Amino acid sequence: MRNLTLFLILVFLAVSANATEKYIYERFEHHKEIKVLLKNVSNEVSGPIVNTDVFSEGFKAALKAREAIKFAPVENEAEADVIITAVIKDFDFVKEAMPMPANSVGFIADIATPKSSARLTVDYQLIDAKSGKVLGNYNNFATDYRTPRKDTTEETAYKYAAEDNADKFIVKAFYAPRHK
């Protein structure tokens, strides 16, 4: 019995250590728009390509592009509903990426149009601006952005990968799953 109790305590601690509020949208569903402050963007990647300013611009563009839920980027904590911190962990660019076999039609289309691939990994943290409570941690949130190879540079791939990563993070964090 003692071993079972100890085991259950350890499982509870392991699960709650990286817990995320289930549906953040429910917390803000009565807001006309959710005011978001992107704060303390830091970069753990060496090299000139990965730039926190470019990431911040891409993040703000992703916020403005959302339509189902309205977001407004703000510049100070007093205006914000949510504070998001971001740590850029990794960026990989492959000029001549291998085709991705999602299905036979997609595989053929991918072969017909050679692609470049950019993989961006970011740690995000959501904080309620009013209470200071951490609403969620999204560690090693990685996305792959594939673009036609023609004229793709590492700089443009990073720019689009940053916006794509931010967009997918916003959906993951703020939108309730379609199937409960």
C-alpha positions as CSV (number, residue, x, y, z in Angstrom):
1,M,0.0,0.0,0.0
2,R,2.8,2.4,0.8
3,N,4.5,1.7,-2.5
4,L,1.2,2.4,-4.4
5,T,0.8,5.7,-2.5
6,L,4.4,6.7,-3.3
7,F,3.9,5.7,-6.9
8,L,0.7,7.8,-7.2
9,I,2.4,10.8,-5.7
10,L,5.2,10.6,-8.1
11,V,2.8,10.3,-11.1
12,F,0.9,13.3,-9.9
13,L,4.1,15.4,-9.6
14,A,5.3,14.3,-13.0
15,V,2.0,15.2,-14.7
16,S,1.5,18.5,-12.9
17,A,5.2,19.7,-13.4
18,N,4.5,20.5,-17.1
19,A,0.7,21.1,-16.8
20,T,-1.2,23.4,-19.1
21,E,-4.5,24.9,-18.5
22,K,-6.9,22.8,-20.5
23,Y,-8.7,25.4,-22.6
24,I,-7.2,28.9,-22.3
25,Y,-9.8,30.2,-24.7
26,E,-12.5,29.6,-22.0
27,R,-10.6,32.0,-19.7
28,F,-10.8,34.8,-22.4
29,E,-14.0,33.9,-24.3
30,H,-15.9,37.0,-23.2
31,H,-13.1,39.4,-24.4
32,K,-13.7,41.1,-27.7
33,E,-10.1,40.6,-28.4
34,I,-7.2,39.0,-26.4
35,K,-4.4,41.5,-25.8
36,V,-1.0,39.8,-26.0
37,L,2.4,41.0,-24.9
38,L,5.3,39.1,-26.4
39,K,8.0,39.6,-23.8
40,N,11.6,38.5,-23.3
41,V,12.2,36.8,-26.6
42,S,15.6,35.2,-26.3
43,N,17.8,33.2,-28.7
44,E,19.9,30.2,-27.8
45,V,20.9,29.6,-31.5
46,S,24.3,30.9,-32.6
47,G,24.6,32.6,-36.0
48,P,23.3,35.7,-37.7
49,I,20.2,34.2,-39.3
50,V,18.1,33.6,-36.2
51,N,17.1,37.1,-35.0
52,T,14.7,37.9,-32.2
53,D,13.3,41.0,-34.0
54,V,12.4,38.9,-37.1
55,F,10.7,36.3,-34.8
56,S,8.8,39.1,-33.0
57,E,7.5,40.5,-36.3
58,G,6.4,37.1,-37.4
59,F,4.7,36.4,-34.1
60,K,2.8,39.7,-34.3
61,A,1.8,39.0,-38.0
62,A,0.5,35.6,-36.9
63,L,-1.6,37.2,-34.1
64,K,-3.1,39.8,-36.5
65,A,-3.9,37.0,-39.1
66,R,-6.1,35.0,-36.8
67,E,-9.8,35.5,-37.5
68,A,-11.9,33.2,-35.3
69,I,-10.4,34.7,-32.2
70,K,-9.2,38.4,-32.4
71,F,-5.8,39.1,-31.0
72,A,-4.2,42.5,-30.5
73,P,-0.4,42.8,-29.9
74,V,0.3,45.3,-27.1
75,E,3.6,46.9,-25.9
76,N,3.2,46.9,-22.1
77,E,2.0,44.6,-19.3
78,A,-0.7,47.0,-18.1
79,E,-2.7,46.6,-21.3
80,A,-2.1,42.9,-21.7
81,D,-4.4,40.0,-21.0
82,V,-1.7,37.4,-21.6
83,I,2.1,37.6,-21.6
84,I,4.0,35.2,-23.8
85,T,7.7,34.5,-23.4
86,A,9.6,32.7,-26.1
87,V,13.1,31.1,-26.2
88,I,14.3,30.1,-29.7
89,K,16.0,26.8,-29.1
90,D,16.9,25.6,-32.6
91,F,16.7,26.4,-36.3
92,D,17.6,24.1,-39.1
93,F,17.4,24.9,-42.8
94,V,17.8,22.4,-45.6
95,K,18.0,23.9,-49.1
96,E,17.2,20.6,-50.9
97,A,14.7,18.7,-48.6
98,M,13.6,15.2,-49.3
99,P,10.0,14.7,-50.4
100,M,7.5,14.0,-47.5
101,P,5.4,11.0,-48.2
102,A,2.1,12.0,-46.4
103,N,0.1,10.3,-49.1
104,S,0.7,9.2,-52.7
105,V,-0.8,12.4,-54.3
106,G,1.1,14.7,-51.9
107,F,4.3,12.7,-52.4
108,I,4.1,13.1,-56.2
109,A,3.3,16.8,-55.8
110,D,6.3,17.2,-53.5
111,I,8.6,15.5,-56.0
112,A,7.2,17.7,-58.8
113,T,8.0,20.9,-56.9
114,P,11.4,20.6,-55.1
115,K,11.2,22.1,-51.6
116,S,13.4,23.7,-49.0
117,S,12.6,23.0,-45.4
118,A,13.0,25.1,-42.2
119,R,12.5,23.6,-38.8
120,L,12.1,26.0,-35.9
121,T,11.9,24.9,-32.2
122,V,10.7,27.3,-29.5
123,D,9.9,27.1,-25.8
124,Y,6.8,29.2,-25.0
125,Q,5.3,30.2,-21.7
126,L,1.8,31.8,-21.3
127,I,1.2,33.9,-18.2
128,D,-2.0,35.6,-17.1
129,A,-1.1,39.3,-17.1
130,K,-3.5,40.1,-14.3
131,S,-2.7,37.4,-11.8
132,G,0.8,36.4,-12.9
133,K,-0.3,32.7,-13.0
134,V,1.4,30.5,-15.5
135,L,-1.3,29.2,-17.8
136,G,0.9,26.9,-19.8
137,N,4.4,25.8,-20.8
138,Y,5.0,24.6,-24.4
139,N,8.6,23.2,-24.4
140,N,10.3,22.3,-27.6
141,F,7.4,23.4,-29.8
142,A,8.7,22.5,-33.2
143,T,7.3,23.1,-36.7
144,D,8.5,22.4,-40.2
145,Y,7.9,25.0,-42.8
146,R,8.3,23.7,-46.4
147,T,8.5,26.1,-49.3
148,P,9.3,25.8,-53.0
149,R,13.1,25.7,-53.4
150,K,13.3,28.4,-56.1
151,D,14.8,31.6,-54.6
152,T,14.5,30.4,-51.0
153,T,17.3,31.6,-48.8
154,E,18.0,30.8,-45.2
155,E,16.9,34.3,-44.2
156,T,13.5,34.1,-45.9
157,A,12.9,30.5,-44.7
158,Y,13.6,31.7,-41.1
159,K,11.1,34.6,-41.5
160,Y,8.3,32.3,-42.8
161,A,9.2,29.6,-40.3
162,A,8.9,32.0,-37.4
163,E,5.4,33.1,-38.5
164,D,4.4,29.5,-39.1
165,N,5.6,28.4,-35.7
166,A,3.8,31.3,-34.0
167,D,0.6,30.6,-35.9
168,K,0.6,26.9,-35.0
169,F,1.4,27.7,-31.3
170,I,-1.5,30.2,-31.1
171,V,-3.9,27.5,-32.4
172,K,-2.5,24.9,-30.0
173,A,-2.6,27.2,-27.0
174,F,-5.8,29.2,-27.5
175,Y,-8.2,27.1,-29.6
176,A,-10.2,24.2,-28.0
177,P,-9.9,20.9,-29.9
178,R,-12.7,20.2,-32.3
179,H,-13.3,16.8,-30.7
180,K,-13.4,16.5,-26.9
